[in-house]
């Protein structure tokens, strides 16, 4: 609630500063003439608005992190928290319950130990919310007054506004890089902890996966942490079965829509095909579990298979392949459509048929985009969780039989992190090791895609 109030105050003060800065610039323009100003009045207005909004938003972002910590420290220092446990789950649950009642998220407490903490929480929240509002308003007024007084006829507001916008754009572009770096560092840290308990050789090359979150964490059994069945399940379902479905169908649909389809038909079929990318994965999971998996099981029984599983890698892979068709189709469609029409016309003028032109001219010229789409589809497939959980089970199985149940890396990551085990237990830490391996595989796929695209583009050019 306080963050919303602070943001609204920042926007309101920013608007007021924009109007005040514009009015001051116009007053100089009217008194000294149109050519006297070094920048348009709108740039002066934005200069004042930025000096109000940016400091306030930076403070709000910092206060949203610092404020809750100060509230918790205030509550823990109060006499009402004297009977709380020193640490542990019970202590955190009591604090969370009292905080929920104090903020209005819950109507009442269920534990008597949390009832005495409600008033200290309300007092602390009110106090630090007031402090945050006062400091934010003070920063806004100081920034607005300082920037307002700097507005002069010869003030180069345009240069300063454009530099500020450039810095903001630079920071926005760094968000993805810093996020990736943060993910990488956190994964490396937890993975090193896990490998301190379990030998990396046993993890990367072991053939049995069966961590026990209730086992003694001081003496883990390395033979239960073999991840080869998980790696194989991920490759078999996401990179083999799904790609056998997605690549031919996606590429052929792109060729048909760009080279053979009537424009009116294309205007209907292409959006309908891309709708597949917007369907929630849980819907695909239900479809795989309730329709595709039983159909495959019944078909396998009719063909004489002995005791086929109702949860199979084939069911999950087929539905996953359908899900990622738009990734292949859209990239291939855009790449083929971007090939210059003169190349197609030249091939046809030389006597080549339409199919020969597609095979020998259009597809090779569009190959970088097609490869990028395939790599994107593979990355999407190996990271899928819901379809595998619902259609291929959570049992690790090292088998080449697509009719058997098996699981993937992402499913086990979810299973290990949502259990009741401690975060210091090797079973829980194994999820970070699996995530680190998956991160490296995805990164490797991106590098391979870039190399392939660069090689074929250079050969084409």
C-alpha positions in Angstrom: 0.0 0.0 0.0 2.7 2.5 0.9 4.6 1.8 -2.3 1.5 2.6 -4.3 1.0 5.8 -2.4 4.6 6.9 -2.9 4.4 6.2 -6.7 1.2 8.2 -7.0 2.8 11.0 -5.1 5.8 10.9 -7.4 3.7 11.0 -10.5 1.6 13.8 -9.1 4.6 15.9 -8.1 6.2 15.1 -11.5 3.2 16.4 -13.3 3.1 19.6 -11.2 6.8 20.1 -11.8 6.3 19.6 -15.6 3.6 22.3 -15.7 5.7 24.6 -13.5 8.8 24.2 -15.6 6.9 24.7 -18.8 5.3 27.9 -17.5 8.6 29.3 -16.4 10.2 28.6 -19.8 7.2 30.2 -21.5 7.6 33.3 -19.4 11.2 33.7 -20.5 10.2 33.1 -24.1 7.4 35.8 -23.9 9.7 38.3 -22.3 12.9 37.7 -24.3 11.5 36.4 -27.6 11.2 33.0 -29.3 14.9 32.8 -30.1 16.2 33.6 -26.7 15.6 30.1 -25.3 18.3 27.5 -25.8 15.7 24.7 -25.8 12.0 24.3 -26.3 9.8 24.8 -23.2 8.8 21.2 -23.3 12.5 20.2 -22.6 12.6 22.5 -19.6 9.3 20.9 -18.4 10.7 17.4 -18.7 13.9 18.5 -17.0 12.0 19.6 -13.9 9.8 16.5 -14.0 12.7 14.1 -14.2 14.5 15.8 -11.3 11.3 15.2 -9.2 10.3 11.7 -10.3 13.7 9.9 -10.7 15.0 10.6 -7.1 11.6 9.7 -5.7 11.4 6.4 -7.7 15.0 5.5 -6.7 14.1 6.1 -3.0 10.9 4.1 -3.3 12.7 1.1 -4.8 15.3 1.3 -2.0 12.6 1.8 0.7 10.5 -1.1 -0.5 13.5 -3.3 0.4 14.7 -1.5 3.5 11.3 -0.6 5.0 10.1 -4.2 5.7 13.4 -5.0 7.4 13.1 -2.0 9.7 9.6 -3.0 10.5 10.7 -6.5 11.4 13.5 -5.3 13.6 11.2 -2.9 15.4 8.8 -5.7 16.1 11.5 -8.1 17.3 12.9 -5.4 19.6 9.5 -4.9 21.3 8.6 -6.7 24.6 5.9 -8.7 22.8 8.5 -10.6 20.8 10.4 -11.7 23.9 8.7 -15.2 24.0 9.4 -15.9 20.3 11.7 -18.8 19.4 15.2 -17.7 18.5 14.8 -19.0 15.0 13.0 -21.6 13.0 9.7 -22.2 11.1 7.5 -21.5 14.0 9.0 -18.0 14.6 8.6 -17.1 10.9 5.0 -18.3 10.8 4.0 -16.3 13.9 5.6 -13.2 12.4 3.9 -13.7 9.0 0.5 -14.3 10.7 0.8 -11.1 12.8 2.0 -9.1 9.8 -1.0 -10.3 7.7 -3.5 -9.2 10.3 -1.7 -5.8 10.8 -1.8 -5.1 7.1 -5.4 -6.2 6.7 -4.6 -9.3 4.6 -6.1 -11.6 7.2 -9.1 -11.0 9.5 -7.7 -12.6 12.6 -4.8 -14.7 14.0 -5.1 -18.4 14.6 -2.1 -18.8 17.0 -2.2 -17.0 20.4 1.5 -16.3 20.1 0.9 -14.0 17.1 -1.9 -12.0 18.7 0.5 -9.9 20.9 2.6 -9.0 17.8 -0.2 -7.4 15.8 -0.1 -4.0 17.5 3.7 -3.7 17.4 3.4 -4.5 13.7 0.7 -1.9 13.1 2.7 0.7 15.0 5.9 -0.1 13.1 4.2 -0.1 9.7 2.5 3.2 10.4 5.7 4.8 11.6 7.9 3.7 8.7 5.2 4.4 6.2 5.0 8.0 7.4 8.8 8.2 7.3 8.9 6.9 3.8 6.3 9.4 2.6 8.0 12.4 4.3 11.4 11.5 2.9 10.0 10.9 -0.6 8.2 14.2 -0.6 11.3 16.0 0.7 13.4 14.5 -2.1 10.7 15.5 -4.7 10.5 19.0 -3.5 14.2 19.5 -3.3 14.8 18.1 -6.7 11.9 20.1 -8.2 13.1 23.4 -6.5 16.7 22.9 -7.6 15.8 22.1 -11.2 13.1 24.8 -11.4 15.6 27.5 -10.3 18.2 26.4 -12.9 15.8 27.2 -15.8 17.3 30.2 -17.5 17.0 31.4 -21.1 20.5 30.1 -21.9 20.0 26.8 -20.1 20.5 23.7 -22.3 17.7 21.6 -21.0 17.5 19.5 -24.2 21.0 18.2 -23.8 20.5 17.3 -20.1 17.1 15.6 -20.7 18.5 13.5 -23.6 21.5 12.5 -21.5 19.2 11.4 -18.7 17.0 9.4 -21.0 20.1 7.8 -22.5 21.2 6.7 -19.0 17.8 5.4 -18.2 17.8 3.3 -21.4 21.3 2.1 -20.6 20.2 0.9 -17.2 17.1 -0.8 -18.7 19.4 -2.6 -21.2 21.6 -3.8 -18.3 18.7 -5.3 -16.4 18.7 -8.5 -18.5 22.5 -8.8 -18.2 22.5 -8.3 -14.5 19.6 -10.7 -14.0 21.4 -13.4 -15.9 24.6 -12.7 -13.9 22.6 -12.9 -10.7 21.0 -16.2 -11.7 24.4 -17.6 -12.7 26.1 -16.5 -9.4 23.3 -18.0 -7.2 23.3 -21.2 -9.1 27.1 -21.5 -8.9 27.1 -20.8 -5.1 24.5 -23.5 -4.3 25.9 -26.0 -6.8 29.3 -25.7 -5.1 27.7 -26.4 -1.8 26.0 -29.5 -3.3 29.2 -30.8 -4.9 30.8 -30.4 -1.5 28.4 -33.1 -0.3 28.1 -35.3 -3.4 30.9 -36.1 -5.8 30.3 -34.4 -9.2 31.3 -37.6 -11.0 28.5 -39.5 -9.2 26.0 -36.8 -10.0 26.9 -36.3 -13.7 27.4 -40.0 -14.6 25.3 -41.9 -12.1 22.5 -44.1 -13.4 20.1 -43.9 -10.5 18.1 -40.9 -9.3 16.3 -41.2 -6.0 17.2 -38.5 -3.4 15.7 -38.9 0.0 14.9 -35.5 1.7 14.5 -37.3 5.1 17.9 -39.0 5.0 20.8 -37.9 7.1 22.3 -34.8 5.4 25.7 -35.3 7.0 26.2 -38.7 5.2 24.4 -38.6 1.9 24.3 -41.7 -0.4 26.0 -40.6 -3.7 24.5 -43.5 -5.6 21.0 -41.9 -5.2 22.1 -38.7 -7.0 22.8 -40.0 -10.5 21.3 -37.5 -12.9 21.8 -39.4 -16.2 18.1 -40.6 -16.2 17.0 -37.0 -15.9 19.3 -35.8 -18.7 18.1 -38.6 -20.9 14.5 -37.9 -20.2 14.9 -34.2 -21.0 16.7 -35.0 -24.3 14.4 -37.8 -25.3 11.1 -35.9 -24.6 12.1 -32.3 -25.4 14.9 -32.6 -28.0 13.9 -35.8 -29.9 10.2 -36.6 -29.8 9.1 -33.0 -29.6 11.4 -31.9 -32.4 10.4 -34.8 -34.7 6.9 -33.3 -34.5 7.7 -29.5 -34.4 10.4 -29.1 -37.1 8.7 -30.8 -40.1 5.2 -29.4 -39.3 6.5 -25.9 -38.5 8.8 -25.7 -41.5 6.2 -27.1 -43.9 3.5 -24.8 -42.7 5.8 -21.8 -43.1 6.7 -22.9 -46.7 3.0 -23.4 -47.5 1.9 -20.1 -46.0 4.6 -18.0 -47.7 4.7 -19.7 -51.1 1.5 -21.5 -51.9 -1.3 -20.1 -49.7 -3.8 -17.5 -50.9 -3.3 -14.2 -49.1 -6.8 -14.4 -47.6 -6.2 -17.9 -46.4 -2.8 -16.8 -44.9 -4.4 -13.9 -43.1 -6.6 -16.5 -41.2 -4.3 -19.5 -40.9 -1.1 -17.7 -39.6 -2.8 -16.0 -36.6 -4.7 -19.3 -35.8 -1.4 -21.2 -35.8 0.3 -18.6 -33.6 -2.6 -18.9 -31.1 -1.0 -22.3 -30.1 1.9 -20.3 -28.5 -0.6 -18.5 -26.2 -2.4 -21.6 -24.8 -1.4 -22.2 -21.2 0.9 -25.2 -20.7 -1.5 -26.6 -18.1 -4.1 -26.9 -20.8 -1.6 -28.8 -22.9 -0.9 -31.0 -19.9 -4.6 -31.8 -19.4 -4.9 -32.6 -23.1 -1.9 -34.9 -22.9 -3.0 -36.6 -19.8 -6.7 -37.1 -20.5 -6.7 -37.6 -24.3 -3.3 -38.3 -25.9 -1.8 -40.6 -23.2 -4.9 -42.9 -23.0 -5.1 -43.0 -26.8 -1.4 -44.0 -27.1 -1.9 -46.7 -24.4 -5.0 -48.2 -26.1 -3.3 -48.1 -29.5 -0.2 -49.8 -28.1 -2.4 -52.5 -26.5 -4.2 -53.0 -29.9 -0.8 -53.4 -31.6 0.2 -56.1 -29.1 2.4 -54.1 -26.7 2.7 -55.7 -23.3 1.5 -53.6 -20.4 2.1 -50.0 -21.8 2.1 -47.2 -19.2 -0.7 -44.8 -19.0 2.0 -42.1 -18.6 4.5 -42.1 -21.4 7.3 -40.1 -22.9 5.6 -40.3 -26.3 2.4 -38.6 -25.1 4.4 -35.7 -23.5 6.7 -35.4 -26.4 3.9 -35.3 -29.0 1.9 -32.6 -27.2 5.1 -30.6 -26.5 5.9 -30.8 -30.2 2.5 -29.3 -31.0 3.0 -26.6 -28.5 6.3 -25.4 -30.0 5.2 -25.5 -33.6 4.6 -21.7 -33.6 8.2 -21.1 -32.6 9.5 -22.9 -35.6 6.8 -21.8 -38.0 6.9 -18.1 -37.1 10.7 -17.8 -37.4 10.8 -19.8 -40.6 7.9 -17.8 -42.0 9.5 -14.5 -41.3 12.9 -15.6 -42.6 11.5 -17.0 -45.9 9.3 -13.9 -46.4 12.4 -11.7 -45.9 14.3 -13.4 -48.8 14.4 -10.8 -51.7 11.7 -11.5 -54.3 14.4 -11.0 -57.0 16.1 -14.2 -55.9 12.9 -16.2 -56.3 12.1 -14.5 -59.7 15.6 -15.2 -60.9 15.4 -18.9 -60.1 12.0 -19.3 -61.8 13.3 -17.4 -64.8 16.2 -19.8 -65.1 13.7 -22.6 -65.5 13.5 -24.0 -61.9 10.2 -25.2 -60.6 8.6 -23.8 -57.5 9.7 -26.7 -55.4 13.2 -26.5 -56.7 13.3 -22.8 -55.9 12.2 -23.5 -52.4 14.7 -26.2 -51.8 17.7 -24.6 -53.5 17.2 -20.9 -53.1 14.7 -19.9 -50.4 15.4 -22.3 -47.7 19.2 -21.9 -47.9 18.9 -18.1 -47.9 16.5 -18.3 -44.9 18.5 -20.9 -43.1 19.9 -18.6 -40.3 16.3 -17.6 -39.2 15.1 -21.2 -39.4 18.0 -22.5 -37.3 17.4 -19.7 -34.8 13.7 -20.8 -34.6 14.6 -24.4 -34.1 17.1 -23.6 -31.3 14.5 -21.4 -29.6 12.0 -24.2 -29.8 14.5 -26.7 -28.3 15.3 -24.3 -25.4 11.6 -23.9 -24.8 11.0 -27.7 -24.9 13.7 -28.7 -22.5 12.5 -26.1 -20.0 8.9 -27.4 -20.0 7.5 -28.8 -16.8 3.7 -29.0 -16.6 3.2 -31.3 -19.6 5.8 -33.7 -18.4 4.4 -33.8 -14.9 0.9 -34.6 -16.1 1.6 -36.9 -19.0 5.1 -38.5 -18.4 5.1 -38.9 -14.6 7.8 -37.9 -12.1 9.6 -41.2 -12.0 13.2 -41.1 -13.3 13.7 -43.9 -15.8 16.6 -44.6 -18.2 14.9 -46.2 -21.2 14.7 -45.8 -24.9 11.1 -47.1 -25.0 8.8 -44.1 -25.7 5.8 -45.9 -24.2 7.4 -46.0 -20.7 7.1 -43.3 -18.0 10.1 -41.0 -17.5 10.8 -37.5 -16.2 12.9 -34.4 -17.0 15.3 -32.1 -15.2 12.8 -29.3 -14.7 10.2 -31.6 -13.1 12.8 -32.8 -10.5 13.8 -29.2 -9.8 10.2 -28.4 -8.9 9.9 -31.7 -6.8 13.1 -31.0 -4.8 12.3 -27.3 -4.1 8.7 -27.8 -3.1 9.3 -30.7 -0.7 9.6 -30.4 3.1 13.4 -30.8 3.2 15.8 -28.2 4.5 17.6 -26.0 2.1 20.9 -27.3 3.6 20.0 -30.9 2.7 21.7 -32.3 -0.4 18.3 -33.4 -1.9 17.2 -29.7 -2.0 20.6 -28.5 -3.1 20.5 -31.0 -6.0 17.8 -28.8 -7.6 20.4 -26.0 -8.0 22.9 -28.4 -9.5 20.3 -29.5 -12.0 19.4 -25.9 -12.7 23.1 -25.1 -13.3 23.5 -27.9 -15.8 20.3 -26.9 -17.6 21.5 -23.3 -17.7 24.8 -24.4 -19.3 22.9 -26.6 -21.8 20.7 -23.7 -22.8 23.6 -21.3 -23.0 25.4 -23.8 -25.2 22.5 -24.1 -27.5 22.4 -20.4 -27.9 26.1 -20.3 -28.8 25.7 -23.2 -31.3 22.8 -21.3 -32.9 24.8 -18.1 -33.2 27.7 -20.0 -34.7 25.5 -21.8 -37.2 23.7 -18.6 -38.1 27.0 -16.7 -38.6 28.5 -19.5 -40.7 25.6 -19.8 -43.1 25.1 -16.1 -43.3 28.8 -15.5 -44.2 28.6 -18.3 -46.8 25.4 -16.7 -48.2 26.9 -13.2 -48.3 
